[in-house]
């Protein structure tokens, strides 16, 4: 079976965040880094060229496919910030209702800028996502 396309790298997280071109997106990414470090207590690691990940987990599907992926993290993309909560946001409707302006994917929370959301609720969401993930898979620091 093929490996995940997104693998951890040895790239420097601080250098990556400093290289974000848009000044608001760069400041928001640095704020998210501080928030994730505080919540998780983990040192981040780059996953692929643009995902900042905190912790990791090993998954194994019934199909036999297995691998490792970041436990939580974010990516400061050109169009928006993307917050990753594994395995997703299905049980978080109450928190999401209080968060502020956002869009959802399966495991992706899209935010235009941090000023659009409540940071206390974002912290609740990240904490809840990690707790939920830990009930399904072993989670560890990277």
C-alpha atoms as an extended CHARMM CRD file, in Angstrom:
* protein
*
       142  EXT
         1         1  UNK       CA              0.0000000000        0.0000000000        0.0000000000  PROA      1               0.0000000000
         2         2  UNK       CA              1.1180000000        3.5340000000       -0.7190000000  PROA      2               0.0000000000
         3         3  UNK       CA              2.3340000000        5.7770000000        2.0870000000  PROA      3               0.0000000000
         4         4  UNK       CA              0.5700000000        9.0120000000        2.9520000000  PROA      4               0.0000000000
         5         5  UNK       CA              1.6030000000       11.8550000000        0.6890000000  PROA      5               0.0000000000
         6         6  UNK       CA              1.9370000000       14.1390000000        3.7160000000  PROA      6               0.0000000000
         7         7  UNK       CA              4.8990000000       13.0860000000        5.8370000000  PROA      7               0.0000000000
         8         8  UNK       CA              6.7210000000       14.8330000000        8.6950000000  PROA      8               0.0000000000
         9         9  UNK       CA              9.7980000000       16.7720000000        7.6320000000  PROA      9               0.0000000000
        10        10  UNK       CA             12.7880000000       18.3920000000        9.3240000000  PROA      10              0.0000000000
        11        11  UNK       CA             11.8840000000       21.8650000000        8.0140000000  PROA      11              0.0000000000
        12        12  UNK       CA             12.0460000000       24.6590000000       10.5850000000  PROA      12              0.0000000000
        13        13  UNK       CA              8.5690000000       25.6890000000       11.7750000000  PROA      13              0.0000000000
        14        14  UNK       CA              9.6220000000       29.1990000000       12.8430000000  PROA      14              0.0000000000
        15        15  UNK       CA             11.2340000000       29.8440000000        9.4690000000  PROA      15              0.0000000000
        16        16  UNK       CA              8.1220000000       28.5930000000        7.6840000000  PROA      16              0.0000000000
        17        17  UNK       CA              5.8520000000       30.8690000000        9.7390000000  PROA      17              0.0000000000
        18        18  UNK       CA              8.1730000000       33.8430000000        9.1810000000  PROA      18              0.0000000000
        19        19  UNK       CA              8.0050000000       33.1930000000        5.4300000000  PROA      19              0.0000000000
        20        20  UNK       CA              4.2130000000       33.6290000000        5.2180000000  PROA      20              0.0000000000
        21        21  UNK       CA              3.9110000000       36.6180000000        2.8860000000  PROA      21              0.0000000000
        22        22  UNK       CA              0.6630000000       38.2430000000        3.9920000000  PROA      22              0.0000000000
        23        23  UNK       CA              1.3420000000       40.1610000000        7.2390000000  PROA      23              0.0000000000
        24        24  UNK       CA             -2.0510000000       39.3980000000        8.8590000000  PROA      24              0.0000000000
        25        25  UNK       CA             -1.8700000000       35.7200000000        7.8980000000  PROA      25              0.0000000000
        26        26  UNK       CA              1.7310000000       35.5670000000        9.2400000000  PROA      26              0.0000000000
        27        27  UNK       CA              0.7360000000       37.1840000000       12.5690000000  PROA      27              0.0000000000
        28        28  UNK       CA             -2.2960000000       34.8890000000       12.8390000000  PROA      28              0.0000000000
        29        29  UNK       CA             -0.1090000000       31.8420000000       12.1400000000  PROA      29              0.0000000000
        30        30  UNK       CA              2.3180000000       32.8600000000       14.8770000000  PROA      30              0.0000000000
        31        31  UNK       CA             -0.6060000000       33.3500000000       17.2580000000  PROA      31              0.0000000000
        32        32  UNK       CA             -1.9600000000       29.9050000000       16.3430000000  PROA      32              0.0000000000
        33        33  UNK       CA              1.4680000000       28.3940000000       16.9470000000  PROA      33              0.0000000000
        34        34  UNK       CA              1.5110000000       29.8570000000       20.4690000000  PROA      34              0.0000000000
        35        35  UNK       CA             -2.0590000000       28.6300000000       21.0820000000  PROA      35              0.0000000000
        36        36  UNK       CA             -1.3350000000       25.0780000000       19.8910000000  PROA      36              0.0000000000
        37        37  UNK       CA              1.9250000000       24.9050000000       21.8690000000  PROA      37              0.0000000000
        38        38  UNK       CA              0.0850000000       26.0220000000       25.0110000000  PROA      38              0.0000000000
        39        39  UNK       CA             -2.8250000000       23.6130000000       24.5080000000  PROA      39              0.0000000000
        40        40  UNK       CA             -0.7730000000       20.5600000000       23.5770000000  PROA      40              0.0000000000
        41        41  UNK       CA              2.5170000000       21.1840000000       25.3510000000  PROA      41              0.0000000000
        42        42  UNK       CA              4.1970000000       19.7900000000       22.2210000000  PROA      42              0.0000000000
        43        43  UNK       CA              6.8470000000       21.1910000000       19.9300000000  PROA      43              0.0000000000
        44        44  UNK       CA              5.4470000000       21.4940000000       16.3960000000  PROA      44              0.0000000000
        45        45  UNK       CA              6.7950000000       19.7180000000       13.3650000000  PROA      45              0.0000000000
        46        46  UNK       CA              6.2490000000       20.4500000000        9.6950000000  PROA      46              0.0000000000
        47        47  UNK       CA              4.1790000000       17.8750000000        7.8110000000  PROA      47              0.0000000000
        48        48  UNK       CA              4.7730000000       18.2790000000        4.1260000000  PROA      48              0.0000000000
        49        49  UNK       CA              5.6340000000       21.7820000000        2.9470000000  PROA      49              0.0000000000
        50        50  UNK       CA              2.8330000000       23.7160000000        4.6870000000  PROA      50              0.0000000000
        51        51  UNK       CA              1.1650000000       21.9080000000        7.6160000000  PROA      51              0.0000000000
        52        52  UNK       CA              2.2910000000       22.7330000000       11.1520000000  PROA      52              0.0000000000
        53        53  UNK       CA              1.5100000000       19.6620000000       13.2320000000  PROA      53              0.0000000000
        54        54  UNK       CA              1.3910000000       18.9920000000       16.9550000000  PROA      54              0.0000000000
        55        55  UNK       CA              1.6260000000       15.3990000000       18.0610000000  PROA      55              0.0000000000
        56        56  UNK       CA              0.8350000000       12.4150000000       15.9020000000  PROA      56              0.0000000000
        57        57  UNK       CA             -1.3160000000        9.3270000000       15.8890000000  PROA      57              0.0000000000
        58        58  UNK       CA             -1.1800000000        5.9550000000       14.2340000000  PROA      58              0.0000000000
        59        59  UNK       CA             -4.3240000000        4.7920000000       12.4510000000  PROA      59              0.0000000000
        60        60  UNK       CA             -5.3400000000        1.4580000000       11.0150000000  PROA      60              0.0000000000
        61        61  UNK       CA             -8.4730000000        1.1300000000        8.9030000000  PROA      61              0.0000000000
        62        62  UNK       CA            -10.5140000000       -2.0280000000        8.4280000000  PROA      62              0.0000000000
        63        63  UNK       CA             -9.2430000000       -2.0710000000        4.8360000000  PROA      63              0.0000000000
        64        64  UNK       CA             -5.7510000000       -2.7040000000        6.1920000000  PROA      64              0.0000000000
        65        65  UNK       CA             -4.4530000000        0.7500000000        5.3000000000  PROA      65              0.0000000000
        66        66  UNK       CA             -2.4660000000        2.2700000000        8.1250000000  PROA      66              0.0000000000
        67        67  UNK       CA             -0.1640000000        5.1770000000        8.7380000000  PROA      67              0.0000000000
        68        68  UNK       CA              0.7340000000        8.1330000000       10.9000000000  PROA      68              0.0000000000
        69        69  UNK       CA             -0.5920000000       11.6660000000       10.7490000000  PROA      69              0.0000000000
        70        70  UNK       CA             -0.5290000000       14.8680000000       12.7780000000  PROA      70              0.0000000000
        71        71  UNK       CA             -2.8270000000       14.8460000000       15.8040000000  PROA      71              0.0000000000
        72        72  UNK       CA             -3.7950000000       18.4910000000       15.3400000000  PROA      72              0.0000000000
        73        73  UNK       CA             -2.3760000000       21.5580000000       13.6880000000  PROA      73              0.0000000000
        74        74  UNK       CA             -2.9020000000       24.2550000000       11.1160000000  PROA      74              0.0000000000
        75        75  UNK       CA             -1.8050000000       25.6310000000        7.7740000000  PROA      75              0.0000000000
        76        76  UNK       CA             -1.6160000000       29.3320000000        6.8700000000  PROA      76              0.0000000000
        77        77  UNK       CA             -2.7790000000       29.0700000000        3.2730000000  PROA      77              0.0000000000
        78        78  UNK       CA             -3.0310000000       31.9780000000        0.8940000000  PROA      78              0.0000000000
        79        79  UNK       CA             -6.8350000000       32.0970000000        0.9890000000  PROA      79              0.0000000000
        80        80  UNK       CA             -7.3700000000       31.3010000000        4.6860000000  PROA      80              0.0000000000
        81        81  UNK       CA             -6.1240000000       29.6110000000        7.8330000000  PROA      81              0.0000000000
        82        82  UNK       CA             -6.9490000000       25.9210000000        8.0610000000  PROA      82              0.0000000000
        83        83  UNK       CA             -7.1880000000       24.2720000000       11.4880000000  PROA      83              0.0000000000
        84        84  UNK       CA             -6.9810000000       20.4760000000       11.4930000000  PROA      84              0.0000000000
        85        85  UNK       CA             -8.8980000000       18.4890000000       14.0880000000  PROA      85              0.0000000000
        86        86  UNK       CA             -8.8010000000       14.7420000000       13.6910000000  PROA      86              0.0000000000
        87        87  UNK       CA            -11.0910000000       12.8670000000       13.2880000000  PROA      87              0.0000000000
        88        88  UNK       CA            -13.3810000000       15.8020000000       12.5030000000  PROA      88              0.0000000000
        89        89  UNK       CA            -15.9770000000       18.2190000000       13.7940000000  PROA      89              0.0000000000
        90        90  UNK       CA            -19.0990000000       16.0170000000       13.8150000000  PROA      90              0.0000000000
        91        91  UNK       CA            -19.8230000000       16.3290000000       17.5430000000  PROA      91              0.0000000000
        92        92  UNK       CA            -18.9020000000       20.0010000000       17.8860000000  PROA      92              0.0000000000
        93        93  UNK       CA            -21.9520000000       21.8420000000       16.5700000000  PROA      93              0.0000000000
        94        94  UNK       CA            -22.5020000000       23.7680000000       19.8310000000  PROA      94              0.0000000000
        95        95  UNK       CA            -18.9260000000       25.0300000000       19.8920000000  PROA      95              0.0000000000
        96        96  UNK       CA            -18.9560000000       25.7910000000       16.1750000000  PROA      96              0.0000000000
        97        97  UNK       CA            -22.1480000000       27.8340000000       16.6180000000  PROA      97              0.0000000000
        98        98  UNK       CA            -20.2690000000       30.0390000000       19.1230000000  PROA      98              0.0000000000
        99        99  UNK       CA            -16.9730000000       30.2200000000       17.1940000000  PROA      99              0.0000000000
       100       100  UNK       CA            -17.6620000000       32.9810000000       14.6840000000  PROA      100             0.0000000000
       101       101  UNK       CA            -17.1900000000       33.1680000000       10.9330000000  PROA      101             0.0000000000
       102       102  UNK       CA            -15.8300000000       29.8980000000        9.5100000000  PROA      102             0.0000000000
       103       103  UNK       CA            -16.3730000000       27.1210000000        6.9760000000  PROA      103             0.0000000000
       104       104  UNK       CA            -16.0010000000       23.3880000000        7.5060000000  PROA      104             0.0000000000
       105       105  UNK       CA            -14.5280000000       20.4420000000        5.6930000000  PROA      105             0.0000000000
       106       106  UNK       CA            -14.3610000000       16.9230000000        7.1410000000  PROA      106             0.0000000000
       107       107  UNK       CA            -11.3280000000       17.5670000000        9.3480000000  PROA      107             0.0000000000
       108       108  UNK       CA            -10.6560000000       21.1430000000        8.2520000000  PROA      108             0.0000000000
       109       109  UNK       CA            -11.8710000000       24.3590000000        9.8120000000  PROA      109             0.0000000000
       110       110  UNK       CA            -11.3960000000       27.3040000000        7.4350000000  PROA      110             0.0000000000
       111       111  UNK       CA            -10.9580000000       30.7510000000        9.0040000000  PROA      111             0.0000000000
       112       112  UNK       CA            -10.2680000000       33.9310000000        7.0230000000  PROA      112             0.0000000000
       113       113  UNK       CA             -8.5150000000       35.6360000000        9.9490000000  PROA      113             0.0000000000
       114       114  UNK       CA             -8.3650000000       35.0640000000       13.6930000000  PROA      114             0.0000000000
       115       115  UNK       CA            -10.2180000000       38.3430000000       14.3070000000  PROA      115             0.0000000000
       116       116  UNK       CA            -13.3070000000       36.5900000000       12.8350000000  PROA      116             0.0000000000
       117       117  UNK       CA            -13.4680000000       33.9600000000       15.5990000000  PROA      117             0.0000000000
       118       118  UNK       CA            -13.4990000000       33.6910000000       19.3700000000  PROA      118             0.0000000000
       119       119  UNK       CA            -10.0880000000       32.4020000000       20.5170000000  PROA      119             0.0000000000
       120       120  UNK       CA            -11.5480000000       30.8030000000       23.6650000000  PROA      120             0.0000000000
       121       121  UNK       CA            -13.9480000000       28.7360000000       21.5610000000  PROA      121             0.0000000000
       122       122  UNK       CA            -11.1940000000       27.8090000000       19.1050000000  PROA      122             0.0000000000
       123       123  UNK       CA             -9.1890000000       26.5310000000       22.0730000000  PROA      123             0.0000000000
       124       124  UNK       CA            -12.2130000000       24.4780000000       23.2450000000  PROA      124             0.0000000000
       125       125  UNK       CA            -12.4870000000       22.9550000000       19.7670000000  PROA      125             0.0000000000
       126       126  UNK       CA             -8.8130000000       21.9940000000       19.5740000000  PROA      126             0.0000000000
       127       127  UNK       CA             -8.9080000000       20.4770000000       23.0820000000  PROA      127             0.0000000000
       128       128  UNK       CA            -12.1090000000       18.5490000000       22.3030000000  PROA      128             0.0000000000
       129       129  UNK       CA            -10.6500000000       17.2950000000       19.0300000000  PROA      129             0.0000000000
       130       130  UNK       CA             -7.5270000000       15.9650000000       20.7360000000  PROA      130             0.0000000000
       131       131  UNK       CA             -9.5870000000       14.3120000000       23.4590000000  PROA      131             0.0000000000
       132       132  UNK       CA            -11.8500000000       12.6940000000       20.8490000000  PROA      132             0.0000000000
       133       133  UNK       CA             -8.8770000000       11.4910000000       18.8100000000  PROA      133             0.0000000000
       134       134  UNK       CA             -7.2800000000        9.9510000000       21.9050000000  PROA      134             0.0000000000
       135       135  UNK       CA            -10.3860000000        7.7930000000       22.4260000000  PROA      135             0.0000000000
       136       136  UNK       CA             -9.8910000000        6.3130000000       18.9350000000  PROA      136             0.0000000000
       137       137  UNK       CA             -6.1120000000        6.1100000000       18.4260000000  PROA      137             0.0000000000
       138       138  UNK       CA             -2.9590000000        6.3870000000       20.5220000000  PROA      138             0.0000000000
       139       139  UNK       CA             -1.7390000000       10.0050000000       20.3770000000  PROA      139             0.0000000000
       140       140  UNK       CA              1.8300000000       11.0210000000       21.1270000000  PROA      140             0.0000000000
       141       141  UNK       CA              4.1750000000       14.0020000000       20.8980000000  PROA      141             0.0000000000
       142       142  UNK       CA              6.1420000000       14.1440000000       17.6350000000  PROA      142             0.0000000000
